[in-house]
Amino acid sequence: MKEEIAKEVLEKCNGRYLHITDDSDSHKGHRGVSRHENTHFNVTIVSDTFLNKTKVKRHQYIYDICKPFFERGLHALSLQTLTHSEWKSNG
């Protein structure tokens, strides 16, 4: 699922940088965690698609892109959404 999420998010956001880590092991035994698939991911995406958008709007945009994955068992995304200039200023 990780690769599929990466592909969709990069394509839809025209991203300059994307980093996804699987955090499912940290949630073993929690409700909504599948024993057969990875369900929790940390995502950092850098895209100028986020220019002039609030953090909430940026996250809503990513959640909309990932809706099909939530329907297939994705349980949680932890998001960091940055513009290119924000990324550069963060080092």
Residue frames relative to the residue before (quaternion, step in Angstrom):
aa qw qx qy qz dx dy dz
M 1.0000 0.0000 0.0000 0.0000 0.00 0.00 0.00
K 0.5802 0.6180 -0.3684 0.3818 3.58 1.06 -0.76
E 0.6883 0.4814 -0.2822 0.4635 3.57 0.86 -0.96
E 0.6392 0.5267 -0.3207 0.4595 3.58 1.05 -0.76
I 0.6344 0.5117 -0.3211 0.4823 3.58 1.00 -0.82
A 0.6463 0.5335 -0.3167 0.4443 3.58 0.90 -0.94
K 0.6624 0.5165 -0.3015 0.4512 3.57 0.89 -0.95
E 0.6918 0.4853 -0.2816 0.4546 3.58 0.81 -1.00
V 0.6823 0.4890 -0.2951 0.4564 3.58 0.84 -0.97
L 0.6584 0.5066 -0.3175 0.4572 3.61 0.89 -0.86
E 0.6771 0.4980 -0.2947 0.4547 3.57 0.90 -0.93
K 0.7286 0.4489 -0.2528 0.4513 3.58 0.78 -1.00
C 0.7384 0.3993 -0.2227 0.4957 3.59 1.11 -0.63
N 0.2921 -0.7449 0.5329 0.2751 3.57 1.25 -0.28
G 0.1114 0.8707 -0.4682 0.1012 3.53 1.01 0.95
R 0.3869 -0.6994 0.5587 0.2214 3.52 -1.23 0.67
Y 0.7870 0.0355 0.0166 0.6157 3.55 1.17 -0.63
L 0.0395 0.7749 -0.6297 0.0380 3.54 -1.08 0.78
H 0.0311 0.7686 -0.6382 0.0319 3.54 -0.97 0.90
I 0.0200 -0.7906 0.6113 -0.0287 3.56 -0.79 1.08
T 0.0442 -0.7698 0.6361 0.0304 3.52 -0.96 0.91
D 0.4183 -0.6918 0.5398 0.2347 3.51 -1.11 0.81
D 0.0956 -0.8169 0.5688 0.0042 3.56 -0.62 1.15
S 0.3039 0.8035 -0.4719 0.1987 3.58 1.27 0.28
D 0.6204 0.5661 -0.3538 0.4117 3.61 0.98 -0.76
S 0.6320 0.5427 -0.3294 0.4445 3.59 1.12 -0.63
H 0.7349 0.4115 -0.2079 0.4973 3.57 1.27 -0.37
K 0.2809 0.7765 -0.5190 0.2210 3.60 1.22 0.31
G 0.7988 0.2719 -0.2261 0.4867 3.52 -0.94 0.93
H 0.5678 0.5790 -0.3930 0.4335 3.58 1.24 -0.16
R 0.5944 -0.5570 0.4420 0.3756 3.51 -1.20 0.55
G 0.7805 0.3180 -0.2505 0.4764 3.58 -0.98 0.85
V 0.5975 0.5429 -0.3709 0.4590 3.58 1.25 0.01
S 0.3118 -0.7558 0.5535 0.1586 3.52 -0.68 1.17
R 0.4256 -0.6872 0.5227 0.2708 3.56 -1.08 0.64
H 0.7139 0.4740 -0.2395 0.4563 3.57 1.23 -0.40
E 0.8005 0.2012 -0.0943 0.5565 3.58 1.15 -0.44
N 0.5232 -0.6059 0.4930 0.3407 3.51 -1.27 0.40
T 0.1315 -0.8540 0.5032 -0.0104 3.54 -0.78 1.08
H 0.7466 0.3190 -0.1801 0.5553 3.60 1.25 -0.28
F 0.0358 0.8125 -0.5783 0.0636 3.57 -0.76 1.04
N 0.2753 -0.6884 0.6423 0.1943 3.52 -1.30 0.59
V 0.0639 -0.8191 0.5697 -0.0230 3.56 -0.73 1.10
T 0.0530 -0.7364 0.6735 0.0348 3.53 -1.04 0.93
I 0.0221 0.7936 -0.6048 0.0619 3.57 -0.75 1.09
V 0.1432 -0.7673 0.6224 0.0582 3.54 -0.97 0.98
S 0.2357 0.7625 -0.5624 0.2162 3.55 -0.62 1.18
D 0.4258 -0.6910 0.5195 0.2673 3.55 -1.05 0.73
T 0.3845 0.6879 -0.4875 0.3759 3.57 1.31 0.23
F 0.6813 0.5151 -0.2717 0.4433 3.56 1.17 -0.62
L 0.3861 0.7334 -0.4824 0.2835 3.60 1.25 -0.05
N 0.8599 0.0855 -0.1037 0.4924 3.56 -1.00 0.95
K 0.5675 0.5458 -0.4079 0.4623 3.59 1.17 0.55
T 0.4818 -0.6472 0.5072 0.3028 3.56 -1.07 0.76
K 0.6735 -0.4755 0.3742 0.4245 3.54 -1.29 0.29
V 0.6401 0.5272 -0.3240 0.4554 3.58 0.97 -0.83
K 0.6738 0.4895 -0.2990 0.4658 3.61 0.87 -0.89
R 0.6199 0.5379 -0.3361 0.4619 3.58 1.04 -0.76
H 0.6897 0.4749 -0.2808 0.4690 3.55 0.87 -0.96
Q 0.6176 0.5361 -0.3443 0.4611 3.60 1.01 -0.75
Y 0.6264 0.5438 -0.3299 0.4507 3.57 1.01 -0.82
I 0.6821 0.4718 -0.2864 0.4797 3.60 0.90 -0.91
Y 0.6427 0.5145 -0.3285 0.4629 3.60 0.96 -0.80
D 0.6213 0.5283 -0.3422 0.4666 3.61 1.04 -0.68
I 0.6354 0.5200 -0.3216 0.4716 3.58 1.00 -0.84
C 0.7561 0.4146 -0.1957 0.4670 3.57 0.95 -0.92
K 0.3292 0.7804 -0.4836 0.2207 3.60 1.24 0.06
P 0.6629 0.4969 -0.3394 0.4454 3.66 0.82 -0.79
F 0.6448 0.5178 -0.3270 0.4574 3.59 1.08 -0.64
F 0.6116 0.5246 -0.3460 0.4806 3.59 1.08 -0.67
E 0.6402 0.5247 -0.3195 0.4612 3.58 1.05 -0.73
R 0.7082 0.4361 -0.2433 0.4991 3.58 1.22 -0.53
G 0.7580 -0.4132 0.2162 0.4560 3.61 1.19 0.17
L 0.4351 0.6584 -0.4860 0.3756 3.59 1.23 -0.03
H 0.2231 -0.8155 0.5245 0.1005 3.56 -0.80 0.98
A 0.8328 -0.0458 0.0728 0.5469 3.61 0.89 -0.83
L 0.1099 -0.7394 0.6607 0.0688 3.50 -1.25 0.71
S 0.1638 -0.7175 0.6666 0.1183 3.52 -1.05 0.83
L 0.1236 -0.8581 0.4984 0.0022 3.58 -0.46 1.23
Q 0.0316 -0.7048 0.7065 0.0558 3.47 -1.28 0.69
T 0.0222 -0.8137 0.5780 -0.0570 3.57 -0.44 1.27
L 0.0327 0.8291 -0.5491 0.1003 3.54 -0.53 1.23
T 0.4191 -0.6273 0.5797 0.3081 3.53 -1.25 0.49
H 0.6777 -0.4844 0.3508 0.4278 3.57 -1.25 0.26
S 0.6738 0.4815 -0.3110 0.4662 3.63 0.90 -0.83
E 0.6173 0.5215 -0.3501 0.4738 3.63 1.05 -0.65
W 0.6353 0.5355 -0.3150 0.4587 3.57 1.01 -0.86
K 0.6726 0.4978 -0.2927 0.4628 3.57 0.90 -0.96
S 0.6919 0.4779 -0.2872 0.4586 3.60 0.91 -0.84
N 0.6421 0.5081 -0.3222 0.4751 3.61 1.22 -0.41
G 0.4712 -0.6884 0.4301 0.3451 3.56 1.30 -0.19
